[in-house]
């Protein structure tokens, strides 16, 4: 996590692989052990850079962490995400046209950080994400 936060670009990329593999293939207990290490500042640092691969992995890690916890743990991790700047970075990714960003960003924001549970707003975010994904698929087919 320290290398992700302050290390060189190539080291950051390797660390993002490790965390991504952990949350994708790890058990719930292993994912929760990552959460116990307070990863949000490191993930926030990764989201502030322009390396698309690392950002995509960081988004996946954040989503999986949020999905693994519940109750008081969820409230705590959400607070850590807000205090470390993760939520601000998620909102800043809004203008990015990479569909993968939009998909995870919308899922994280709509499922975990919406001020109110307005279903219409959540649906608009999902539609916008789906439209961007469809546009990118069409571009790739051309």
Chimera marker file (.cmm) of the C-alpha trace (Angstrom):
<marker_set name="trace">
<marker id="1" x="0.000" y="0.000" z="0.000" r="1" g="1" b="0" radius="0.5"/>
<marker id="2" x="2.870" y="2.368" z="0.754" r="1" g="1" b="0" radius="0.5"/>
<marker id="3" x="4.399" y="1.713" z="-2.670" r="1" g="1" b="0" radius="0.5"/>
<marker id="4" x="1.030" y="2.356" z="-4.311" r="1" g="1" b="0" radius="0.5"/>
<marker id="5" x="0.786" y="5.653" z="-2.509" r="1" g="1" b="0" radius="0.5"/>
<marker id="6" x="4.311" y="6.975" z="-3.073" r="1" g="1" b="0" radius="0.5"/>
<marker id="7" x="6.140" y="4.631" z="-5.450" r="1" g="1" b="0" radius="0.5"/>
<marker id="8" x="7.192" y="4.886" z="-9.058" r="1" g="1" b="0" radius="0.5"/>
<marker id="9" x="4.723" y="4.253" z="-11.844" r="1" g="1" b="0" radius="0.5"/>
<marker id="10" x="5.888" y="0.732" z="-12.720" r="1" g="1" b="0" radius="0.5"/>
<marker id="11" x="5.899" y="-0.289" z="-9.046" r="1" g="1" b="0" radius="0.5"/>
<marker id="12" x="2.419" y="1.176" z="-8.626" r="1" g="1" b="0" radius="0.5"/>
<marker id="13" x="1.217" y="-0.909" z="-11.539" r="1" g="1" b="0" radius="0.5"/>
<marker id="14" x="2.581" y="-4.114" z="-9.999" r="1" g="1" b="0" radius="0.5"/>
<marker id="15" x="0.970" y="-3.290" z="-6.649" r="1" g="1" b="0" radius="0.5"/>
<marker id="16" x="-2.352" y="-2.636" z="-8.350" r="1" g="1" b="0" radius="0.5"/>
<marker id="17" x="-2.114" y="-6.133" z="-9.888" r="1" g="1" b="0" radius="0.5"/>
<marker id="18" x="-1.550" y="-7.664" z="-6.466" r="1" g="1" b="0" radius="0.5"/>
<marker id="19" x="-4.550" y="-5.937" z="-4.890" r="1" g="1" b="0" radius="0.5"/>
<marker id="20" x="-6.747" y="-6.639" z="-7.887" r="1" g="1" b="0" radius="0.5"/>
<marker id="21" x="-5.848" y="-10.330" z="-7.784" r="1" g="1" b="0" radius="0.5"/>
<marker id="22" x="-6.493" y="-10.410" z="-4.044" r="1" g="1" b="0" radius="0.5"/>
<marker id="23" x="-10.017" y="-9.018" z="-4.316" r="1" g="1" b="0" radius="0.5"/>
<marker id="24" x="-10.892" y="-11.051" z="-7.398" r="1" g="1" b="0" radius="0.5"/>
<marker id="25" x="-9.657" y="-14.420" z="-6.170" r="1" g="1" b="0" radius="0.5"/>
<marker id="26" x="-9.419" y="-13.984" z="-2.432" r="1" g="1" b="0" radius="0.5"/>
<marker id="27" x="-11.804" y="-15.107" z="0.221" r="1" g="1" b="0" radius="0.5"/>
<marker id="28" x="-13.975" y="-12.667" z="2.118" r="1" g="1" b="0" radius="0.5"/>
<marker id="29" x="-11.601" y="-12.975" z="5.068" r="1" g="1" b="0" radius="0.5"/>
<marker id="30" x="-8.615" y="-12.080" z="2.864" r="1" g="1" b="0" radius="0.5"/>
<marker id="31" x="-10.448" y="-9.078" z="1.451" r="1" g="1" b="0" radius="0.5"/>
<marker id="32" x="-11.365" y="-7.964" z="4.954" r="1" g="1" b="0" radius="0.5"/>
<marker id="33" x="-7.714" y="-8.283" z="5.979" r="1" g="1" b="0" radius="0.5"/>
<marker id="34" x="-6.870" y="-5.828" z="3.198" r="1" g="1" b="0" radius="0.5"/>
<marker id="35" x="-9.506" y="-3.455" z="4.549" r="1" g="1" b="0" radius="0.5"/>
<marker id="36" x="-7.899" y="-3.706" z="8.014" r="1" g="1" b="0" radius="0.5"/>
<marker id="37" x="-4.707" y="-2.266" z="6.480" r="1" g="1" b="0" radius="0.5"/>
<marker id="38" x="-6.525" y="1.009" z="5.599" r="1" g="1" b="0" radius="0.5"/>
<marker id="39" x="-6.003" y="0.969" z="1.800" r="1" g="1" b="0" radius="0.5"/>
<marker id="40" x="-8.069" y="4.032" z="0.895" r="1" g="1" b="0" radius="0.5"/>
<marker id="41" x="-5.213" y="6.605" z="0.906" r="1" g="1" b="0" radius="0.5"/>
<marker id="42" x="-3.181" y="4.406" z="-1.452" r="1" g="1" b="0" radius="0.5"/>
<marker id="43" x="-6.185" y="3.807" z="-3.695" r="1" g="1" b="0" radius="0.5"/>
<marker id="44" x="-6.903" y="7.528" z="-3.703" r="1" g="1" b="0" radius="0.5"/>
<marker id="45" x="-3.328" y="8.214" z="-4.825" r="1" g="1" b="0" radius="0.5"/>
<marker id="46" x="-3.740" y="5.772" z="-7.704" r="1" g="1" b="0" radius="0.5"/>
<marker id="47" x="-7.030" y="7.374" z="-8.783" r="1" g="1" b="0" radius="0.5"/>
<marker id="48" x="-5.289" y="10.742" z="-9.055" r="1" g="1" b="0" radius="0.5"/>
<marker id="49" x="-2.898" y="9.506" z="-11.740" r="1" g="1" b="0" radius="0.5"/>
<marker id="50" x="-3.457" y="9.001" z="-15.435" r="1" g="1" b="0" radius="0.5"/>
<marker id="51" x="-2.462" y="5.357" z="-15.804" r="1" g="1" b="0" radius="0.5"/>
<marker id="52" x="-5.696" y="3.808" z="-17.055" r="1" g="1" b="0" radius="0.5"/>
<marker id="53" x="-4.797" y="0.267" z="-16.089" r="1" g="1" b="0" radius="0.5"/>
<marker id="54" x="-3.996" y="1.176" z="-12.491" r="1" g="1" b="0" radius="0.5"/>
<marker id="55" x="-7.119" y="3.298" z="-12.184" r="1" g="1" b="0" radius="0.5"/>
<marker id="56" x="-9.278" y="0.451" z="-13.500" r="1" g="1" b="0" radius="0.5"/>
<marker id="57" x="-7.758" y="-1.954" z="-11.003" r="1" g="1" b="0" radius="0.5"/>
<marker id="58" x="-8.157" y="0.529" z="-8.148" r="1" g="1" b="0" radius="0.5"/>
<marker id="59" x="-11.843" y="0.950" z="-9.008" r="1" g="1" b="0" radius="0.5"/>
<marker id="60" x="-12.297" y="-2.815" z="-8.947" r="1" g="1" b="0" radius="0.5"/>
<marker id="61" x="-10.547" y="-3.049" z="-5.561" r="1" g="1" b="0" radius="0.5"/>
<marker id="62" x="-12.690" y="-0.269" z="-4.080" r="1" g="1" b="0" radius="0.5"/>
<marker id="63" x="-15.893" y="-1.881" z="-5.336" r="1" g="1" b="0" radius="0.5"/>
<marker id="64" x="-14.942" y="-5.315" z="-4.017" r="1" g="1" b="0" radius="0.5"/>
<marker id="65" x="-13.938" y="-3.862" z="-0.621" r="1" g="1" b="0" radius="0.5"/>
<marker id="66" x="-17.259" y="-2.069" z="-0.306" r="1" g="1" b="0" radius="0.5"/>
<marker id="67" x="-19.101" y="-5.219" z="-1.369" r="1" g="1" b="0" radius="0.5"/>
<marker id="68" x="-17.303" y="-7.382" z="1.207" r="1" g="1" b="0" radius="0.5"/>
<marker id="69" x="-18.181" y="-5.353" z="4.281" r="1" g="1" b="0" radius="0.5"/>
<marker id="70" x="-21.512" y="-4.615" z="5.953" r="1" g="1" b="0" radius="0.5"/>
<marker id="71" x="-23.054" y="-2.774" z="8.878" r="1" g="1" b="0" radius="0.5"/>
<marker id="72" x="-20.643" y="-0.655" z="10.895" r="1" g="1" b="0" radius="0.5"/>
<marker id="73" x="-17.739" y="-1.827" z="8.750" r="1" g="1" b="0" radius="0.5"/>
<marker id="74" x="-19.447" y="-0.421" z="5.666" r="1" g="1" b="0" radius="0.5"/>
<marker id="75" x="-20.028" y="2.925" z="7.357" r="1" g="1" b="0" radius="0.5"/>
<marker id="76" x="-16.387" y="3.023" z="8.426" r="1" g="1" b="0" radius="0.5"/>
<marker id="77" x="-14.984" y="2.176" z="5.005" r="1" g="1" b="0" radius="0.5"/>
<marker id="78" x="-17.295" y="4.710" z="3.336" r="1" g="1" b="0" radius="0.5"/>
<marker id="79" x="-16.028" y="7.363" z="5.745" r="1" g="1" b="0" radius="0.5"/>
<marker id="80" x="-12.425" y="6.353" z="4.982" r="1" g="1" b="0" radius="0.5"/>
<marker id="81" x="-13.155" y="6.616" z="1.250" r="1" g="1" b="0" radius="0.5"/>
<marker id="82" x="-14.604" y="10.097" z="1.669" r="1" g="1" b="0" radius="0.5"/>
<marker id="83" x="-11.835" y="11.327" z="3.981" r="1" g="1" b="0" radius="0.5"/>
<marker id="84" x="-9.025" y="10.025" z="1.783" r="1" g="1" b="0" radius="0.5"/>
<marker id="85" x="-10.367" y="11.690" z="-1.364" r="1" g="1" b="0" radius="0.5"/>
<marker id="86" x="-11.555" y="8.532" z="-3.116" r="1" g="1" b="0" radius="0.5"/>
<marker id="87" x="-15.109" y="9.837" z="-3.554" r="1" g="1" b="0" radius="0.5"/>
<marker id="88" x="-13.812" y="13.109" z="-4.982" r="1" g="1" b="0" radius="0.5"/>
<marker id="89" x="-11.673" y="11.219" z="-7.488" r="1" g="1" b="0" radius="0.5"/>
<marker id="90" x="-14.656" y="9.069" z="-8.449" r="1" g="1" b="0" radius="0.5"/>
<marker id="91" x="-16.657" y="12.184" z="-9.208" r="1" g="1" b="0" radius="0.5"/>
<marker id="92" x="-13.756" y="13.593" z="-11.244" r="1" g="1" b="0" radius="0.5"/>
<marker id="93" x="-13.700" y="10.475" z="-13.409" r="1" g="1" b="0" radius="0.5"/>
<marker id="94" x="-17.176" y="11.442" z="-14.607" r="1" g="1" b="0" radius="0.5"/>
<marker id="95" x="-15.824" y="13.261" z="-17.652" r="1" g="1" b="0" radius="0.5"/>
<marker id="96" x="-13.622" y="10.370" z="-18.705" r="1" g="1" b="0" radius="0.5"/>
<marker id="97" x="-14.866" y="8.473" z="-21.748" r="1" g="1" b="0" radius="0.5"/>
<marker id="98" x="-13.453" y="5.092" z="-20.825" r="1" g="1" b="0" radius="0.5"/>
<marker id="99" x="-16.508" y="2.895" z="-20.299" r="1" g="1" b="0" radius="0.5"/>
<marker id="100" x="-14.846" y="0.712" z="-17.680" r="1" g="1" b="0" radius="0.5"/>
<marker id="101" x="-14.298" y="3.768" z="-15.503" r="1" g="1" b="0" radius="0.5"/>
<marker id="102" x="-17.893" y="4.810" z="-15.945" r="1" g="1" b="0" radius="0.5"/>
<marker id="103" x="-19.253" y="1.400" z="-15.109" r="1" g="1" b="0" radius="0.5"/>
<marker id="104" x="-17.381" y="1.002" z="-11.827" r="1" g="1" b="0" radius="0.5"/>
<marker id="105" x="-17.591" y="4.694" z="-10.933" r="1" g="1" b="0" radius="0.5"/>
<marker id="106" x="-21.363" y="4.722" z="-11.373" r="1" g="1" b="0" radius="0.5"/>
<marker id="107" x="-21.757" y="1.464" z="-9.473" r="1" g="1" b="0" radius="0.5"/>
<marker id="108" x="-19.644" y="2.680" z="-6.558" r="1" g="1" b="0" radius="0.5"/>
<marker id="109" x="-21.242" y="6.097" z="-6.370" r="1" g="1" b="0" radius="0.5"/>
<marker id="110" x="-24.816" y="4.930" z="-6.871" r="1" g="1" b="0" radius="0.5"/>
<marker id="111" x="-24.626" y="1.920" z="-4.552" r="1" g="1" b="0" radius="0.5"/>
<marker id="112" x="-22.566" y="3.397" z="-1.747" r="1" g="1" b="0" radius="0.5"/>
<marker id="113" x="-22.317" y="7.182" z="-1.866" r="1" g="1" b="0" radius="0.5"/>
<marker id="114" x="-25.606" y="8.646" z="-3.061" r="1" g="1" b="0" radius="0.5"/>
<marker id="115" x="-26.882" y="11.335" z="-0.711" r="1" g="1" b="0" radius="0.5"/>
<marker id="116" x="-30.414" y="10.052" z="-1.091" r="1" g="1" b="0" radius="0.5"/>
<marker id="117" x="-31.698" y="6.789" z="-2.454" r="1" g="1" b="0" radius="0.5"/>
<marker id="118" x="-33.463" y="8.398" z="-5.377" r="1" g="1" b="0" radius="0.5"/>
<marker id="119" x="-34.027" y="5.502" z="-7.768" r="1" g="1" b="0" radius="0.5"/>
<marker id="120" x="-34.499" y="7.852" z="-10.699" r="1" g="1" b="0" radius="0.5"/>
<marker id="121" x="-31.038" y="9.371" z="-10.187" r="1" g="1" b="0" radius="0.5"/>
<marker id="122" x="-29.490" y="5.917" z="-9.862" r="1" g="1" b="0" radius="0.5"/>
<marker id="123" x="-31.217" y="4.800" z="-13.040" r="1" g="1" b="0" radius="0.5"/>
<marker id="124" x="-29.958" y="7.875" z="-14.923" r="1" g="1" b="0" radius="0.5"/>
<marker id="125" x="-26.387" y="7.108" z="-13.838" r="1" g="1" b="0" radius="0.5"/>
<marker id="126" x="-26.734" y="3.509" z="-14.966" r="1" g="1" b="0" radius="0.5"/>
<marker id="127" x="-28.276" y="4.508" z="-18.324" r="1" g="1" b="0" radius="0.5"/>
<marker id="128" x="-25.479" y="7.008" z="-18.937" r="1" g="1" b="0" radius="0.5"/>
<marker id="129" x="-22.886" y="4.349" z="-18.155" r="1" g="1" b="0" radius="0.5"/>
<marker id="130" x="-24.613" y="1.817" z="-20.432" r="1" g="1" b="0" radius="0.5"/>
<marker id="131" x="-24.825" y="4.361" z="-23.264" r="1" g="1" b="0" radius="0.5"/>
<marker id="132" x="-21.092" y="5.147" z="-22.996" r="1" g="1" b="0" radius="0.5"/>
<marker id="133" x="-20.282" y="1.434" z="-22.990" r="1" g="1" b="0" radius="0.5"/>
<marker id="134" x="-22.434" y="0.892" z="-26.112" r="1" g="1" b="0" radius="0.5"/>
<marker id="135" x="-20.758" y="3.820" z="-27.868" r="1" g="1" b="0" radius="0.5"/>
<marker id="136" x="-17.309" y="2.446" z="-27.123" r="1" g="1" b="0" radius="0.5"/>
<marker id="137" x="-18.289" y="-1.015" z="-28.340" r="1" g="1" b="0" radius="0.5"/>
<marker id="138" x="-19.563" y="0.508" z="-31.600" r="1" g="1" b="0" radius="0.5"/>
<marker id="139" x="-16.294" y="2.460" z="-32.013" r="1" g="1" b="0" radius="0.5"/>
<marker id="140" x="-14.276" y="-0.721" z="-31.519" r="1" g="1" b="0" radius="0.5"/>
<marker id="141" x="-16.365" y="-2.580" z="-34.128" r="1" g="1" b="0" radius="0.5"/>
<marker id="142" x="-15.584" y="0.106" z="-36.715" r="1" g="1" b="0" radius="0.5"/>
<link id1="1" id2="2" r="1" g="1" b="0" radius="0.2"/>
<link id1="2" id2="3" r="1" g="1" b="0" radius="0.2"/>
<link id1="3" id2="4" r="1" g="1" b="0" radius="0.2"/>
<link id1="4" id2="5" r="1" g="1" b="0" radius="0.2"/>
<link id1="5" id2="6" r="1" g="1" b="0" radius="0.2"/>
<link id1="6" id2="7" r="1" g="1" b="0" radius="0.2"/>
<link id1="7" id2="8" r="1" g="1" b="0" radius="0.2"/>
<link id1="8" id2="9" r="1" g="1" b="0" radius="0.2"/>
<link id1="9" id2="10" r="1" g="1" b="0" radius="0.2"/>
<link id1="10" id2="11" r="1" g="1" b="0" radius="0.2"/>
<link id1="11" id2="12" r="1" g="1" b="0" radius="0.2"/>
<link id1="12" id2="13" r="1" g="1" b="0" radius="0.2"/>
<link id1="13" id2="14" r="1" g="1" b="0" radius="0.2"/>
<link id1="14" id2="15" r="1" g="1" b="0" radius="0.2"/>
<link id1="15" id2="16" r="1" g="1" b="0" radius="0.2"/>
<link id1="16" id2="17" r="1" g="1" b="0" radius="0.2"/>
<link id1="17" id2="18" r="1" g="1" b="0" radius="0.2"/>
<link id1="18" id2="19" r="1" g="1" b="0" radius="0.2"/>
<link id1="19" id2="20" r="1" g="1" b="0" radius="0.2"/>
<link id1="20" id2="21" r="1" g="1" b="0" radius="0.2"/>
<link id1="21" id2="22" r="1" g="1" b="0" radius="0.2"/>
<link id1="22" id2="23" r="1" g="1" b="0" radius="0.2"/>
<link id1="23" id2="24" r="1" g="1" b="0" radius="0.2"/>
<link id1="24" id2="25" r="1" g="1" b="0" radius="0.2"/>
<link id1="25" id2="26" r="1" g="1" b="0" radius="0.2"/>
<link id1="26" id2="27" r="1" g="1" b="0" radius="0.2"/>
<link id1="27" id2="28" r="1" g="1" b="0" radius="0.2"/>
<link id1="28" id2="29" r="1" g="1" b="0" radius="0.2"/>
<link id1="29" id2="30" r="1" g="1" b="0" radius="0.2"/>
<link id1="30" id2="31" r="1" g="1" b="0" radius="0.2"/>
<link id1="31" id2="32" r="1" g="1" b="0" radius="0.2"/>
<link id1="32" id2="33" r="1" g="1" b="0" radius="0.2"/>
<link id1="33" id2="34" r="1" g="1" b="0" radius="0.2"/>
<link id1="34" id2="35" r="1" g="1" b="0" radius="0.2"/>
<link id1="35" id2="36" r="1" g="1" b="0" radius="0.2"/>
<link id1="36" id2="37" r="1" g="1" b="0" radius="0.2"/>
<link id1="37" id2="38" r="1" g="1" b="0" radius="0.2"/>
<link id1="38" id2="39" r="1" g="1" b="0" radius="0.2"/>
<link id1="39" id2="40" r="1" g="1" b="0" radius="0.2"/>
<link id1="40" id2="41" r="1" g="1" b="0" radius="0.2"/>
<link id1="41" id2="42" r="1" g="1" b="0" radius="0.2"/>
<link id1="42" id2="43" r="1" g="1" b="0" radius="0.2"/>
<link id1="43" id2="44" r="1" g="1" b="0" radius="0.2"/>
<link id1="44" id2="45" r="1" g="1" b="0" radius="0.2"/>
<link id1="45" id2="46" r="1" g="1" b="0" radius="0.2"/>
<link id1="46" id2="47" r="1" g="1" b="0" radius="0.2"/>
<link id1="47" id2="48" r="1" g="1" b="0" radius="0.2"/>
<link id1="48" id2="49" r="1" g="1" b="0" radius="0.2"/>
<link id1="49" id2="50" r="1" g="1" b="0" radius="0.2"/>
<link id1="50" id2="51" r="1" g="1" b="0" radius="0.2"/>
<link id1="51" id2="52" r="1" g="1" b="0" radius="0.2"/>
<link id1="52" id2="53" r="1" g="1" b="0" radius="0.2"/>
<link id1="53" id2="54" r="1" g="1" b="0" radius="0.2"/>
<link id1="54" id2="55" r="1" g="1" b="0" radius="0.2"/>
<link id1="55" id2="56" r="1" g="1" b="0" radius="0.2"/>
<link id1="56" id2="57" r="1" g="1" b="0" radius="0.2"/>
<link id1="57" id2="58" r="1" g="1" b="0" radius="0.2"/>
<link id1="58" id2="59" r="1" g="1" b="0" radius="0.2"/>
<link id1="59" id2="60" r="1" g="1" b="0" radius="0.2"/>
<link id1="60" id2="61" r="1" g="1" b="0" radius="0.2"/>
<link id1="61" id2="62" r="1" g="1" b="0" radius="0.2"/>
<link id1="62" id2="63" r="1" g="1" b="0" radius="0.2"/>
<link id1="63" id2="64" r="1" g="1" b="0" radius="0.2"/>
<link id1="64" id2="65" r="1" g="1" b="0" radius="0.2"/>
<link id1="65" id2="66" r="1" g="1" b="0" radius="0.2"/>
<link id1="66" id2="67" r="1" g="1" b="0" radius="0.2"/>
<link id1="67" id2="68" r="1" g="1" b="0" radius="0.2"/>
<link id1="68" id2="69" r="1" g="1" b="0" radius="0.2"/>
<link id1="69" id2="70" r="1" g="1" b="0" radius="0.2"/>
<link id1="70" id2="71" r="1" g="1" b="0" radius="0.2"/>
<link id1="71" id2="72" r="1" g="1" b="0" radius="0.2"/>
<link id1="72" id2="73" r="1" g="1" b="0" radius="0.2"/>
<link id1="73" id2="74" r="1" g="1" b="0" radius="0.2"/>
<link id1="74" id2="75" r="1" g="1" b="0" radius="0.2"/>
<link id1="75" id2="76" r="1" g="1" b="0" radius="0.2"/>
<link id1="76" id2="77" r="1" g="1" b="0" radius="0.2"/>
<link id1="77" id2="78" r="1" g="1" b="0" radius="0.2"/>
<link id1="78" id2="79" r="1" g="1" b="0" radius="0.2"/>
<link id1="79" id2="80" r="1" g="1" b="0" radius="0.2"/>
<link id1="80" id2="81" r="1" g="1" b="0" radius="0.2"/>
<link id1="81" id2="82" r="1" g="1" b="0" radius="0.2"/>
<link id1="82" id2="83" r="1" g="1" b="0" radius="0.2"/>
<link id1="83" id2="84" r="1" g="1" b="0" radius="0.2"/>
<link id1="84" id2="85" r="1" g="1" b="0" radius="0.2"/>
<link id1="85" id2="86" r="1" g="1" b="0" radius="0.2"/>
<link id1="86" id2="87" r="1" g="1" b="0" radius="0.2"/>
<link id1="87" id2="88" r="1" g="1" b="0" radius="0.2"/>
<link id1="88" id2="89" r="1" g="1" b="0" radius="0.2"/>
<link id1="89" id2="90" r="1" g="1" b="0" radius="0.2"/>
<link id1="90" id2="91" r="1" g="1" b="0" radius="0.2"/>
<link id1="91" id2="92" r="1" g="1" b="0" radius="0.2"/>
<link id1="92" id2="93" r="1" g="1" b="0" radius="0.2"/>
<link id1="93" id2="94" r="1" g="1" b="0" radius="0.2"/>
<link id1="94" id2="95" r="1" g="1" b="0" radius="0.2"/>
<link id1="95" id2="96" r="1" g="1" b="0" radius="0.2"/>
<link id1="96" id2="97" r="1" g="1" b="0" radius="0.2"/>
<link id1="97" id2="98" r="1" g="1" b="0" radius="0.2"/>
<link id1="98" id2="99" r="1" g="1" b="0" radius="0.2"/>
<link id1="99" id2="100" r="1" g="1" b="0" radius="0.2"/>
<link id1="100" id2="101" r="1" g="1" b="0" radius="0.2"/>
<link id1="101" id2="102" r="1" g="1" b="0" radius="0.2"/>
<link id1="102" id2="103" r="1" g="1" b="0" radius="0.2"/>
<link id1="103" id2="104" r="1" g="1" b="0" radius="0.2"/>
<link id1="104" id2="105" r="1" g="1" b="0" radius="0.2"/>
<link id1="105" id2="106" r="1" g="1" b="0" radius="0.2"/>
<link id1="106" id2="107" r="1" g="1" b="0" radius="0.2"/>
<link id1="107" id2="108" r="1" g="1" b="0" radius="0.2"/>
<link id1="108" id2="109" r="1" g="1" b="0" radius="0.2"/>
<link id1="109" id2="110" r="1" g="1" b="0" radius="0.2"/>
<link id1="110" id2="111" r="1" g="1" b="0" radius="0.2"/>
<link id1="111" id2="112" r="1" g="1" b="0" radius="0.2"/>
<link id1="112" id2="113" r="1" g="1" b="0" radius="0.2"/>
<link id1="113" id2="114" r="1" g="1" b="0" radius="0.2"/>
<link id1="114" id2="115" r="1" g="1" b="0" radius="0.2"/>
<link id1="115" id2="116" r="1" g="1" b="0" radius="0.2"/>
<link id1="116" id2="117" r="1" g="1" b="0" radius="0.2"/>
<link id1="117" id2="118" r="1" g="1" b="0" radius="0.2"/>
<link id1="118" id2="119" r="1" g="1" b="0" radius="0.2"/>
<link id1="119" id2="120" r="1" g="1" b="0" radius="0.2"/>
<link id1="120" id2="121" r="1" g="1" b="0" radius="0.2"/>
<link id1="121" id2="122" r="1" g="1" b="0" radius="0.2"/>
<link id1="122" id2="123" r="1" g="1" b="0" radius="0.2"/>
<link id1="123" id2="124" r="1" g="1" b="0" radius="0.2"/>
<link id1="124" id2="125" r="1" g="1" b="0" radius="0.2"/>
<link id1="125" id2="126" r="1" g="1" b="0" radius="0.2"/>
<link id1="126" id2="127" r="1" g="1" b="0" radius="0.2"/>
<link id1="127" id2="128" r="1" g="1" b="0" radius="0.2"/>
<link id1="128" id2="129" r="1" g="1" b="0" radius="0.2"/>
<link id1="129" id2="130" r="1" g="1" b="0" radius="0.2"/>
<link id1="130" id2="131" r="1" g="1" b="0" radius="0.2"/>
<link id1="131" id2="132" r="1" g="1" b="0" radius="0.2"/>
<link id1="132" id2="133" r="1" g="1" b="0" radius="0.2"/>
<link id1="133" id2="134" r="1" g="1" b="0" radius="0.2"/>
<link id1="134" id2="135" r="1" g="1" b="0" radius="0.2"/>
<link id1="135" id2="136" r="1" g="1" b="0" radius="0.2"/>
<link id1="136" id2="137" r="1" g="1" b="0" radius="0.2"/>
<link id1="137" id2="138" r="1" g="1" b="0" radius="0.2"/>
<link id1="138" id2="139" r="1" g="1" b="0" radius="0.2"/>
<link id1="139" id2="140" r="1" g="1" b="0" radius="0.2"/>
<link id1="140" id2="141" r="1" g="1" b="0" radius="0.2"/>
<link id1="141" id2="142" r="1" g="1" b="0" radius="0.2"/>
</marker_set>
